[in-house]
Amino acid sequence: ELIERSVREAKAAPQPPAKPVFAGYADLIDPEDMSREQRCLAEAIYFEARGESIKGQFAVAEVILNRVDAPAFPKGVCGVVGQRGNGGCAFSYVCDGVKDAMREPMPIETAGRIARVMLDGAPRGLTMGATHFHTRGVMPGWSRRFPQTAMIGSHVFYRMR
């Protein structure tokens, strides 16, 4: 009887308003609670891997963070994600000419959470140190120069020698 009354009272108590869902990645999590680096990583996860399994999304985040740690790449997540050169971009969504907007609420939330966990130091063991990846539907020239480390979902992963 006491439990039933507590449940009724809890249901009758005023509930906090639901957090609105936003289309922009800056609103993925309270902007004051998200660093610029987390936003860049969440955006990359969203655009490069939102259709992948959680494991596949973590693998893409690993590659970006492995690049941050490698001397051959720019420092910082935003530098790595926005890197341009040789007539293209490291991540195709950055310079494909399409205005990018994150519109799917669940993948936005997932990408934000993965970004936070990875930046907080989660282990990186899925790709065995990969610094490159591509989808199975393409075969970039660089893929012949690097050893393949993993295949996760629709992505193939490689590590620099």
Helices and strands as residue ranges (DSSP letters): H 2-12, G 25-27, G 31-33, H 36-49, H 54-69, H 77-81, E 84-85, E 88-89, G 92-94, H 105-119, E 132-135, G 141-144, E 148-152, E 155-158
